[in-house]
Amino acid sequence: MEEWPFHDGNVHNLIRSKHIDIRHDVDHSLQMHSSLVRRLSLEQELEGHQGCVNAVAWNSSGSLLISGSDDARINIWSYSRRKLLHSIETGHSANIFCTKFVPETSDELVVSGAGDAEVRLFNLSRLSGKGLDDCAITPSALYQCHTRRVKKLAVEVGNPNVIWSASEDGTLRQHDFREGTSCPPAGSSHQECRNILLDLRCGAKKSLADPPRHTLALKSCDISSTRPHLLLVGGNDAFARLYDRRMLPPLTSCRKRMSPPTCVNYFCPMHLSDRGRSSLHLTHVTFSPNGEEVLLSYSAEHVYLFDVNHASGSLMQYTSVDASKMMTFSPVVNGVEHEAPVSSVIQNGPHRRINTAAWLQDEKCRMMLEIAKRSLAKGTDIFQAIEACNEILDGHGSDIGPTLRHECFCTRAALLLKRKWKNDAHMTIRDCHSARRIDSASFRAHYYMAEALEQLGKHKEALDFAIAAHTLSPSDTMSLAAEKVESIRKHIAAAEAEKNNKASDGTTRPEPRTGRVLSLSDILYRSEANSDASQDGPRSEREDSDYDEELELDFETSISGDEGRDVDSNILHGSLNLRIHRRGDSTRENGANGSYGSPSSSSQNDRAAYQPEAVIDMKRRYIGHCNVGTDIKQASFLGQRGEYVASGSDDGRWFIWEKQTGRLIKMLLGDEAVVNCVQCHPFDCFVATSGIDNTIKASRPETANVLEAMENNQRKLCRNREPILPFELLERFRMHEFSEGSLHPFECAQS
């Protein structure tokens, strides 16, 4: 398929405009111009760590890069000289997950958070005159108030006195250097730290309709650089939460669990809001440079873009009933007036516009749509055809007429149904819904909606749309529509017959057993996230049970004791943490008193009384990478204007998409195994990446087939019964049996 230009235009014209209009900020546009992004290549590997590099961050001027690693060291690098300046022995007893420069301190203060639940502050001025081999310094402050791993740190632009730490213990704490430099010593009679800004130990939601009652193990947080009172957090459920720090209650201690505070907005793609999957969680959240958008990266999922500012009642907001409404047939969608049917709209063409440039743009969109239709008819180049439709709808959707927009929605829906990547069926439903809003008598919109619902296993809903499609079908598609109706009816009849047979057998589900010994192979090979049967299909009866077991498999690269000081470069040291509990047993997760969890007998009453909040829906999806192996994988904006989005991947690559359209612009190698961190230089066209390797890289060109790599990643996301860990680890794990609630650490080799 022919390539079409990117939205940032011609770099020559951009540079020339700098001399014509001095008010035009060319530098920001040039930093990550598409012509430069496409030329990114590996410049140098920065060597200096002896373990996985889990965190990289720039100082405000871009002159220094800081990194944290499994070797429990913080390294400071010179950007101009590409040289290691300091390697700090931090004293952490576990792998470092996050590290930052403290703003407005002349880059002298740096902070780190680690798997030992500690936050440490260091003053680099104490390293004056010391060499690389003599960098053991005492921390200026030591905070030991968290009880589980510290996964993310946040700082406020212009504020040298405060840092924030997000932990898997469900709290986000505010550490003010002016109030004290350390927590009370262990066993001290002094009152514990009163530094909890967010207490989310009862804040996690299984789905949008469920009230929060479980611990939200925080994985990531960010503070807006343009409006620093806005705080974004994400954890082990599907919902990112936006808080206004000015509206939060005073700082508290952790002696008494607090109800989660009211947030400004929830963010979650609609199709993920009611899954009820315990494995679905966020690995990274971040604001755009201008603070108007947020980017969320999900484990075993994709990267999604959201708008921050939406007034109440916006089309981007939804409630718990809207998802089901979208999949339910009704003559009028959501009770609103439709746009005029296509047949009554003046056809798009040169007479609709008097502007020549706009007419040419219309013709360009028509040409791309025709290319996409040809690909659909031939069944080839499906990915490129979908990107052509994305370019039309997301790049020019507000400028084209309803006829062309309707055709593009229907064409993209058909292409998504043919591709069948993860969540493509849900994206089809969105497109069909939009097409029906334009033309309520659209045969294609109803037919593709029925096919998407059938793929998801929602046969009763699919039947309603199939019947409507049959009613609306032209004469040449009448038989096709009739076949679809008959096929769905057969599925429904077969399901009813199977249900009746089970009922007549008189068999009942066995009562759950406690203390049952489980085979780890059963756990490792269980269906992906108890996932979507036949690509996001219905969950089994067992998954809906109050007594179903929730299995949490947690593998993290780590060190223990002094092992990380003498690490073989070919050995990956890690631990396997296995925690098992039952959905109905809230006391295990929320404490012995059970004050913030309710047994299954009262959960239905709680849910009935709970009024779910409205949630901001996604506006764009970025697809192609794979995020299942680690829970520190980042998704980042590139450039001062954030024109591009980047993410690491489990296949050792990292991906760059055009933010406006979701179009893949570049795929690069960044690691031998997994890329976790992608951080763009503040002002230069330079990107630092890190992952399982003990080096930091600036990227290199990808020579493999891009589409083949993306398809392989989709298979990893969608597969049902394949191992999620390297084969060598699985072979070692199969040698062991685990009892419920047990915790077994291992050192694991990786080839």
C-alpha positions, 0 to 999 in steps of 0.5 A: 500500500502506498505511504501517505505523509505524516501530519507534521508536514515537510521539515524544509517548509517548517524550517523556512517558516522560522525565518518568516514568522518568528512567533512560530515555535519551530524548535518544539515541532522539530524535536520529534519531527517524523523525518527525524523519528524515522531515522532513529538508530542506536548511538551508544550502549551505556554500560555501568549496571550489573542488573536489569535497569528498571528506571531511567529519567532525565534532569530538567535541562537534559544534561544528566540521565539517572538510572536505577537497577536490580544491582541496587545502584543509582547511576548518573550519566552525562548526556553530552559526554555519554559517560558514567559520572557516579555510581551510588551504592544506595543501601537498598536491599532489593531491586530499585524500581524508580528514581528521580532528580529532585527539581530546583536543587541544582541536580544535587538531590536524587531519590529512589524507591525499591522493592524493599519498600524504602524511599531514599534521598541522596545528596550528590554534593557528598560525592565531590572528589570521589571516584567511581569506585568510592560512591557509598554515601549515607542517604540524607533521608530514609523513609520506611513507612511503606509496607510493600514495594515502592513502584513509582516516584513523582516530583513537582516541577519547581518544588524542591521540598516534596516527593510522592511515592506510590506503593503496592501497599495501596498508599501514596505518601507525601514526603516533605523534607522540611518536616523530617528526614526519616521515619521513626525507627522500627519499634519506636514509641513515637507516632507513625508517619502521618504522610498518607495522601491517598489511602486506596487500601479499600479502593480497587474495583473488580468492575465499574459496577462494583463498589471498591473494597479491595487493596489497590496495589499502586503501580504508577503515578504522575503529576501534571507539569502544567497543573501540578495540583492534578495527580494521576494514579494507576494500580491493579485494576482497570481504572486510572484515577485523577485527583485534585490535591487541593480537594484531598483530606489532610495527611493521615497515618495508616493505623485506620483504613480510610474510604477512598477519596473522591476523584476528579475522573476515572479513565478506562476503555469502555470494553475493559470496564466490566470484565471483572478480571483480576489479572487486568491492571495498569503498568504505567500512567502519564500526563501529556506535556501540555497536561490535556491528555493521559496515556495508560498502559495495561498488562496483557492489553494495549496502550490507550489515550484519553482526554483529561477535560470533559464536561459532564454529559460528554460523549466521551463519558460513560456509566456502567449501563452504557456498555450494554446499551451499545451492544443492545439493538434499539431503533434509536441509539442511546435515545438521541437524534440521529444525523440525517441518513446517508441517502438524504445527505448531499454527496461529498464532492467538489461542490460541497466545498469551495476551498481547493485544499479542502477538496484535495483533502477529500479526494485524498481520503476517498483514495485511501478508502478505495485502497482499504476497500480493495484490501478488504475484498482481496483479504490482503494488507489488512493492517495497512488498510486499517491504518488508512481508515484510521488516517481518514477518521482520526486525522481528518474525521472532523473535516469530511462529510457523513457519507464518507465517514459512514463508509469508513466506519463500516469498512474499518469494522469489516477489516477489524472483524477479518484481522481478529487481533485482541479487542478488534471485535470491541473496536468493531462494535464502536465503529458500527455504533458510530455508523448507526448514529449517522445512518440508522438504516445502514445494513452494513453497520447492523450486519457487522455489529451482529458478526462482532457480537457473535465473535464475543459469544453474545448470541442473543444480542447478535440475533437482534442485529442480524434480524435488523440487518436482514430487514434492511438488506438490499436484494443482493445481500438478502441471502447473506443476512438470512444465513447469519440469522439462521447461524446465530439461532443454531448457536442459541439453540445448541446452548439452550440444549446443553444447558437443559442437558446439564440441568436434567443430569442433576449434577451440582458443583462440588463445594469448594475445598480449603487447603487444596494442593494446586499444581503450578503447571495448572496455574501457569497454563491457565487461560490467559487472564481467564480471558475472553473465550474465543477472543473476549467471549463470555466467561465460564460459569466457574469464573462468575462464582463467588467461590472462584479462586483468584490466582496472582502470579508475580514474577519480578527480577530481583536480588537478595543479600549480596548476590547482585554484587557478583552476578553472572551476566547470563543469569536472571535472578528472580522470585516467584510470588504466589498468592491464592485467595477466594473471591468471597473471602475478603478478610484475607485481603483486607485484614482480620477485622474484615471491616472493608470487605464483605462476605459473598452473602452481602456483596449483592446488597453492596453492589445494589446500593453502590452508584458507580461514577462516570468514566472517561472513555478512550479516544485512541488505541495503540497496538502492536507491542506485547506487555505481559511479562513485567509490571513496570512497562512504560508508555511515554509521550515523545517530544515537547508537544507529545506528537508521538507515543512510545512503548516497550515490548516483551519481544525486545523491541520498542514501538513509536506511533503517531499520536493523532492517528495511532499509526505505527511510525517506527519499530526498533530493537532495544533489548535482548529480551524485554524493553520496559523504560522509554524516556525522551530527552527534554529537548533533543531528538534522543530516546533512552531505553532500558529493560532486562539487559544491564545497559541503557540504549538509545535505539537501533533500526529494526530489520525484521518484518514489522507486521510479522513482529506485531502479529507474533505479539498479538498471538502472545496477548490472545493465546489461551493455554500457553506459558507466560514465562520462558520455557526454562523457568516453566520446566523448573517450576513444574517440579514443585507443588504449592499449597494455597497461600504459600510463598516460594522464592526461586532463582531462575536462569534465563537463556 
